[in-house]
Amino acid sequence: MFGKISRRLLAVSLLAVLAGCNQTQTGGAIESGGSAAAATPAVIQAACPQVTLRDGTSSYRTYAKGAKDDPTKIVYQASLADTTRQCVQSADALKVTVVVQGRVAAGPAGGPGKLTMPIRVAATDGEKTLYSELTQHPVEIPQGSASTQFVFTKADVTLPAGAGAEAKIFVGFDEGPIRTQ
């Protein structure tokens, strides 16, 4: 009997959590004058578009001047791996914060130092582009190390209010070169 009650309690709890994920806005507190305070948008995941690493853009290599595809002339190699996102729905827009984990390593022709990596975040709905922005993301390989990990965060990726289930967000290195500083 205890097992049946535990399963039912677990199922009801799970349904309550899932129902909470679909809410798009929490109401503000009622002030003593009877008027509602400003509504605070809820963080939602259910209508939040998935973040995908675009094929062919999740890794990047730069070579010393005049070299191409020569492994002994690699200056830096970078890669993007895990992604996540957080969405806030309002009446006008779906605001997404995109986070991507990456790694950069110096090649035989490189070394410790500062570099800037061009990372593009784009959102589509079928063939229609909803958002596209290139960010020059600074990273530094510390002295005494040949590689480092980094976290790229792009806040305020703004999509139309109706976007969500049909929209897709892509992240990847842009075609431009990695620049050393």
C-alpha positions, -999 to 999 in steps of 0.1 A, spaced: 0 0 0 29 24 8 43 18 -27 10 28 -44 8 60 -24 44 68 -31 39 63 -69 8 85 -69 25 112 -49 55 111 -73 32 113 -103 12 143 -89 44 161 -80 58 155 -115 26 168 -131 27 199 -109 63 206 -119 55 201 -156 25 224 -154 47 251 -138 72 249 -168 44 259 -192 36 292 -175 47 322 -194 44 349 -167 41 351 -129 17 376 -116 30 405 -94 21 407 -58 -11 426 -49 -1 458 -31 -22 471 -1 -39 496 -24 -54 467 -44 -33 473 -76 -11 446 -89 27 452 -89 46 449 -121 45 413 -134 78 395 -133 85 372 -163 89 336 -155 119 316 -167 106 288 -189 121 258 -206 91 242 -223 89 268 -252 126 275 -252 142 266 -286 171 240 -285 206 253 -292 224 233 -318 261 235 -330 259 241 -367 275 214 -388 311 223 -398 313 253 -374 319 237 -340 357 234 -346 382 259 -360 419 261 -368 441 289 -378 474 285 -395 506 305 -397 507 329 -427 509 311 -460 502 277 -445 470 257 -451 462 222 -438 498 218 -426 495 203 -390 530 218 -381 518 253 -389 486 253 -367 485 284 -345 453 277 -326 426 250 -325 393 258 -310 361 237 -304 327 242 -291 310 214 -271 281 216 -247 253 241 -250 224 253 -229 199 281 -228 174 300 -207 143 317 -219 120 344 -206 87 349 -224 69 382 -224 39 395 -244 62 410 -270 92 387 -273 110 355 -263 144 365 -248 170 337 -248 204 335 -231 226 311 -250 256 295 -232 283 274 -249 313 257 -234 345 256 -255 382 248 -255 411 264 -273 446 249 -276 478 264 -290 492 245 -320 529 239 -329 531 275 -344 512 291 -314 516 296 -277 501 312 -247 484 346 -252 452 365 -260 431 357 -290 396 367 -302 373 341 -316 344 350 -339 313 332 -326 279 336 -344 245 330 -328 216 327 -353 180 318 -349 157 305 -377 121 296 -382 122 274 -413 139 294 -440 133 327 -422 162 342 -401 149 356 -368 182 366 -353 219 366 -363 248 383 -345 286 378 -346 305 383 -314 342 386 -310 348 365 -279 382 371 -261 400 341 -246 434 339 -231 457 309 -229 477 315 -197 514 314 -195 527 279 -188 497 263 -204 490 251 -240 452 252 -237 422 266 -218 385 261 -215 360 290 -219 323 298 -216 307 319 -242 274 336 -231 251 356 -254 223 372 -235 193 390 -249 189 369 -281 155 384 -288 130 364 -309 93 373 -318 68 364 -291 53 335 -312 87 318 -316 96 289 -295 86 254 -305 93 260 -342 124 281 -339 160 268 -338 191 285 -325 225 277 -340 259 285 -326 293 282 -343 325 298 -353 321 322 -381 341 319 -413 364 348 -403 398 340 -388 408 338 -352 429 369 -344 457 372 -319 460 403 -299 
